[in-house]
Each structure stands twice: as structure tokens, then as C-alpha cells.
């Protein structure tokens, strides 16, 4: 397709590949008079479409969309570009597994490699709400990765962090960096969307802080991460005993423990899961996250499929676009 219109997969000046959407025409369109054989002048139908306006429309319709830009190689060694690029590709792959996110493909985001472009312009051109950028620095046997998450609609910074590790096992390090970055980004994206909708899951700031930290640990998808998440969700509940989402996530952590084969006392954990899930659905009758997570736990750990189906249906009524609820509805 690119070849047919004289474009290339790298430049994508006319046709751009959109993650999980297909292709989109992004070339500028203008009116030009056309001379006919009889000397008369015909005018094309006015389109007045530009790539920027088309992408701006997409950006407004995709509030949970993100592009991961090429990380800067700060090592002073051009041969280390592969490592920085590998970091980005791993992060893109991991983010793409999150059904609630639209992630721009590597080929599209890498057209900005080595270019100084305003983040707001990138957001318009790629049609994304968020942009992740960062850098990689290697020194001897150590590496430092930095990252920052930016709201492309206004250029505001939402999150920034750095990650240090050894290069003794480069593939293991890539996996670690990816899991930490994804774990940190996911709750921050959730937080930003919640704040944009003016929805407060709790009035207790300490409870909310514990909850966000718990989400970061939860998204690591490891035994240690799940144990830490469960501890933090309990701390959130301790700070706010009416925090429905914290109960729901705590209940679902037991689901992860069961799925990973990490259960230590089966009967005790089933009973605790049911207590947490029932409390989540009781307190969160208008909270789709609490209802869906509580439902998942009731179905997978407790075995109460009827109650789970009822709560998932309620969650989908509240939020028809909640990927987690659709996942559990099957």
C-alpha cells in the first residue's frame, strides 16, 4: 500500500499504520482547479482536511491512547542504540497487552527518532492522549533508564521515574524494566482519567496513595508484586474502611495467587476472598471497578458464578467500555 502511493513504511507521510485499527490517510488535501478538454474549469469538492485536524479528532476520541517515543541513548556510544530501542520495543509490547489502552505501533512512533518535536504536535499527528519518552545511560556494567509520561493535550507531566540495574543478564533486565514501567504507568493513566472525569474513589489521600502504589505492584504480575499489592490494598482499607475499589482489588489479588499456584492456605484464602469481594460489591454498587474485580474473585476463587454474573452485568451498565468487566463476562 505504501509503495503504491510513493510512500514508505518509515516515513508514512501519506498513509499511517494505526495500532489495532488498520491504516489511515494522513496526507494534506487541498482544492485545485482542473482544466477540462473544452477549456472549462472544474473545481474538486471542497475537503479542507489536513492531517493535523484528522489526528486531533482521533485524539479527542481516544482518551486512553499512548505513544512510546524512541528513548535517547545517553551512553555516549552510538553502538548502544540497539539497547535503547530494545527497551522501547519491550515497553510497547507490554503496553499493547493492556486492553484498555490504544498503543501506537513502533513504526509510527519511531519516525520521531532523532527529531526535536513538540509533544503536543506528536499527540496531534499520532492521535494519542499520552506520550512516554525517556533515556538510557550505560556505564561499565550498570544501566539507568529514565521515563516520563506526558499529557499531549497540554504538555503537562503526569509521572517520571528512573530504573537502575545490572547488565549481567541483559534480557532479564529488559523484562524487569518493562514490568516496572508498565506497573508505574498503568495506575497513573487510571489516575489521570479519573481526575479528568472528576471522580473521587475516596476522600482519604493516604488511602488513595496506598491504592495507587498497590496498583503499581499488581501490574508487575509476579508473586512478589501480588503480595506487595495485597499488603498495600489492606493499608488502603485500613485508612478508608469504605474504599470499595481497594476491597475489590484485594479480593482479586487472591485470584492471582490461585492462578499462579501461590496459595498457602486454600480454605482460609477462599473465605477471605469472599469477605473482601462481598464488601466490595456492597460498598461499590456504583463503582464498575469494584463490581468487576469483586465478581472475578467470586467466580474464580469462591465459585459463586451466579453472583459474579450479576455484578459483572451491573459493572457493564455503569461502564460499557471497561475491558476488565468484558473479560470477566465470558
Buried (B, 14 or more C-beta within 10 A) or exposed (E): EBEEEEBEEEEBBBBBBBBEBEEBEBBEBEEEEEEEEEEEEEEEEEEEBBBEEBBBEBBEEBBBBBBBBBBBBBBEEEEBBEBBBBBBBBBBBBBBEBEEBBBBBBEBBBBBBEEEEEBBEBBBBBBBBBBBBBBBBBEEEEBBBBBBBBBBBEEEEBBEBEBEBEBEEEEEBBEBBBBBBBBBBBBBBBBBBBEEEEEEBBEBEEBBBBBBBBBBBBBBBBEEBBBBBBBBBBBBBEBBEBBBBBBBBBBBBBBBBBEEEBBEEEEEBBEBBBBBBBBBBEBBEEBBBBBBBBBBBBBBBBEBEEBBBBBBEBBBEBBEEBBBBBEBBE
